[in-house]
């Protein structure tokens, strides 16, 4: 009877040790699995957001219900409110229109210590184009903080004009102002129309990798490569990035996903790289 009890106790002890050993192996495996997962999914340190962006924001101060297509312009108070929020956050802004209340945008920007890239909107309405260009020239010549004049925005990209038409507008504005003049186009349109550079003082190119379906982790390098291409094609012209950014929401385009996280990631990385590269740029855009 005693021998049977001893055998039972020995068996129980072996079983307990075996269970403990199995538990220990399982625990170690779980810790290793968690450790590998934690390493692979550890938080990624992104560049810090600068206190002052050594660049600009694109500003289109349109309120809900207002539209340039029905001549319903924002008020001076609305323009002032939007531009004023950028004081101390950037050094410059870009404005897309010149007529009406927009002609006073440089005066408002000066109050907030902001330089201006002043633009005029051009389309197939020739009479309105004349109004826009006249306002652009007046505003540019009257305000010291207007550093660049932009004649039209993506008129080649949107087939609103051909190269000869926009070149004539550029030549007219350059003849009536002492400020640097250009037009704004996507980087590929500049490459496709190199002769247009003969009619501008600098190249204003749009760099929007999201719209090209570039994944966010490759987007900044994509911009850098396109800047290098433009410098090779136009070695004698300064290059200005007229639009650069990433959307906080929207449909997926190829490998490019719109999200708040991707927007923050792209902008932090771009601002850090732009500072190192010495880019002149305007972020698309200050307000939704």
C-alpha positions in Angstrom: 0.0 0.0 0.0 2.8 2.4 0.9 4.7 1.6 -2.3 1.6 2.4 -4.4 1.3 5.7 -2.6 4.9 6.5 -3.2 4.5 5.8 -6.9 1.4 8.0 -7.0 3.3 10.9 -5.3 6.2 10.5 -7.7 3.9 10.5 -10.7 2.1 13.6 -9.4 5.3 15.4 -8.9 6.5 14.5 -12.4 3.1 15.7 -13.8 3.3 19.0 -12.0 6.9 19.6 -13.2 5.8 18.7 -16.7 2.9 21.1 -16.5 5.1 23.8 -15.1 7.7 23.2 -17.8 5.0 23.5 -20.5 3.6 26.7 -19.0 7.2 28.1 -18.8 7.8 27.3 -22.5 4.4 28.9 -23.4 5.1 32.0 -21.4 8.6 32.4 -22.9 7.1 31.9 -26.4 4.4 34.5 -25.7 6.9 37.0 -24.4 9.1 36.5 -27.5 6.1 36.9 -29.8 5.0 40.1 -28.0 8.6 41.4 -28.1 8.9 40.9 -31.9 5.5 42.4 -32.5 6.3 45.4 -30.3 9.6 45.9 -32.1 8.1 45.8 -35.5 5.2 48.0 -34.5 7.0 50.5 -32.2 6.0 54.1 -32.6 7.9 55.9 -35.3 9.5 59.2 -34.4 8.6 61.8 -36.9 10.3 65.3 -37.3 8.9 67.9 -35.0 6.4 70.5 -36.3 8.3 73.8 -36.5 7.1 76.8 -34.5 7.5 78.9 -37.6 7.2 77.5 -41.1 9.9 79.1 -43.3 7.5 79.0 -46.2 3.9 79.8 -47.1 0.3 78.6 -47.1 -2.1 78.6 -50.1 -5.1 80.7 -49.0 -8.5 80.6 -50.6 -10.8 82.4 -48.0 -14.1 81.3 -49.4 -16.9 80.7 -47.0 -19.7 78.1 -47.5 -22.1 79.2 -50.2 -19.7 81.7 -51.8 -18.1 81.0 -55.1 -15.9 82.8 -57.7 -18.2 81.6 -60.4 -21.2 83.7 -59.3 -19.0 86.8 -58.3 -19.9 86.3 -54.7 -16.6 87.5 -53.2 -15.5 87.0 -49.6 -15.7 90.2 -47.5 -12.6 92.1 -46.3 -13.4 90.9 -42.8 -13.5 87.3 -43.9 -10.2 87.6 -45.7 -8.7 89.3 -42.7 -9.9 86.6 -40.3 -8.3 83.8 -42.4 -5.0 85.6 -43.0 -4.8 86.7 -39.4 -4.8 83.1 -38.1 -1.5 82.5 -39.9 0.4 85.2 -38.1 3.5 83.8 -36.5 2.9 80.4 -38.1 4.4 81.0 -41.6 6.3 83.7 -43.5 4.1 84.0 -46.6 0.8 83.2 -48.3 -0.3 82.6 -51.8 -3.6 84.2 -53.1 -5.2 82.8 -56.2 -7.3 85.8 -57.4 -6.7 89.5 -57.7 -10.0 91.3 -58.4 -12.6 92.6 -56.0 -11.7 92.3 -52.3 -8.7 90.1 -53.1 -6.8 93.1 -54.3 -6.6 94.2 -50.7 -5.2 90.9 -49.5 -1.6 92.1 -49.5 -2.5 95.1 -47.4 -4.2 92.8 -44.9 -1.2 90.3 -45.0 1.2 93.2 -44.2 -0.6 93.7 -40.9 0.4 90.1 -39.9 3.9 90.3 -41.2 3.3 88.0 -44.2 4.7 88.2 -47.7 2.4 87.4 -50.6 2.6 85.5 -53.9 -0.2 87.3 -55.6 -2.1 85.4 -58.3 -4.8 86.2 -60.9 -7.4 83.7 -62.1 -7.6 83.2 -65.8 -10.0 81.1 -67.9 -11.9 81.4 -71.2 -13.7 84.6 -70.1 -11.4 87.2 -71.8 -13.1 90.2 -70.3 -12.7 88.9 -66.8 -9.2 88.0 -67.5 -8.5 91.6 -68.3 -10.0 92.6 -64.9 -8.0 90.1 -63.1 -4.7 91.0 -64.7 -5.2 94.7 -64.1 -5.9 94.1 -60.4 -2.8 91.8 -60.2 -0.6 94.5 -61.6 -2.0 97.3 -59.4 -1.7 95.2 -56.3 1.7 93.9 -57.1 3.1 97.4 -57.9 1.5 99.0 -54.9 2.6 96.6 -52.1 6.1 95.9 -51.1 5.2 92.6 -49.4 4.1 91.2 -52.8 7.2 89.2 -53.7 5.8 87.2 -56.7 3.1 87.5 -59.3 1.4 84.4 -60.7 -0.5 84.7 -63.9 -3.1 81.9 -64.1 -3.3 78.6 -62.3 -3.0 75.3 -64.1 -4.4 76.7 -67.3 -2.4 74.2 -69.4 -3.3 71.3 -67.1 -7.0 72.1 -67.4 -6.9 73.0 -71.1 -8.2 76.5 -70.5 -5.4 77.9 -72.7 -2.6 76.8 -74.9 1.1 77.7 -74.4 1.0 80.6 -76.8 -2.0 82.2 -75.1 -0.6 82.0 -71.6 2.8 83.2 -72.9 1.2 86.4 -74.2 -0.5 87.1 -70.9 2.8 86.6 -69.1 4.7 88.9 -71.4 2.1 91.6 -70.8 2.3 91.4 -67.1 6.1 91.3 -67.0 6.1 94.5 -69.1 4.0 96.3 -66.5 5.7 95.3 -63.3 9.1 95.1 -61.6 8.1 92.0 -59.6 9.1 88.4 -60.6 6.3 86.8 -62.7 5.4 83.3 -63.5 2.4 81.0 -64.0 1.6 77.9 -61.9 1.5 74.5 -63.4 2.0 70.9 -62.3 5.6 69.8 -62.6 5.0 67.6 -65.6 3.4 70.4 -67.6 6.5 72.5 -67.1 8.6 69.6 -68.4 6.3 69.2 -71.4 6.4 72.9 -72.2 10.1 73.9 -71.6 9.8 77.0 -73.9 7.3 78.6 -71.5 10.3 79.3 -69.2 11.4 82.0 -71.7 8.3 84.0 -70.5 8.7 83.7 -66.8 11.2 84.8 -64.1 10.8 81.6 -62.0 9.2 78.2 -62.3 6.2 77.7 -60.0 5.4 74.0 -59.9 2.8 72.0 -58.1 3.9 68.8 -56.3 1.0 66.7 -55.2 2.2 63.1 -54.9 -1.2 61.9 -53.5 -2.8 62.8 -56.8 -0.2 60.7 -58.6 -1.0 57.7 -56.4 2.4 57.7 -54.6 2.3 56.0 -51.2 2.9 58.4 -48.3 6.2 56.8 -47.2 7.7 57.5 -50.7 6.0 60.9 -51.2 8.7 63.2 -50.0 11.4 61.5 -52.0 9.0 61.7 -55.0 8.9 65.5 -54.5 12.7 65.7 -54.2 13.2 63.7 -57.4 10.8 66.0 -59.3 12.6 69.1 -58.0 15.9 67.6 -59.2 14.3 67.0 -62.6 13.1 70.6 -62.8 16.5 71.9 -61.9 18.1 70.0 -64.7 15.5 71.1 -67.2 15.6 74.7 -66.1 19.1 75.3 -64.7 18.8 79.1 -64.9 15.4 79.6 -63.3 14.6 79.5 -59.6 12.1 76.8 -58.7 9.2 77.5 -56.4 6.8 74.8 -55.2 3.4 76.5 -55.6 1.4 73.6 -54.0 2.5 70.7 -51.9 0.5 68.7 -49.4 -1.6 65.7 -48.5 -5.3 65.4 -47.9 -6.8 64.5 -44.6 -9.6 62.5 -46.2 -10.8 61.4 -49.6 -10.7 58.4 -51.9 -7.7 56.2 -52.2 -5.7 56.9 -55.4 -3.5 54.0 -56.3 -1.2 53.4 -53.3 -2.0 56.8 -51.8 -4.4 56.9 -48.9 -6.0 60.1 -47.5 -6.0 60.3 -43.7 -5.2 62.7 -40.9 -2.2 60.5 -39.9 -0.8 60.5 -43.5 -1.3 64.2 -43.8 0.6 64.8 -40.6 3.3 62.3 -41.6 3.8 63.8 -45.0 3.9 67.4 -43.9 6.3 66.8 -41.0 8.7 64.9 -43.3 8.3 67.4 -46.1 8.9 70.5 -43.9 12.0 68.8 -42.4 13.4 68.0 -45.9 12.4 71.3 -47.4 14.4 73.1 -44.7 17.5 71.0 -45.5 17.1 71.4 -49.2 16.4 75.2 -49.1 13.0 74.9 -50.9 10.7 77.8 -51.4 7.2 76.4 -51.0 3.5 77.0 -50.3 1.5 74.3 -48.5 -1.8 73.2 -50.0 -3.6 74.6 -48.1 -4.3 76.7 -45.1 -8.0 76.0 -44.8 -10.5 73.4 -46.1 
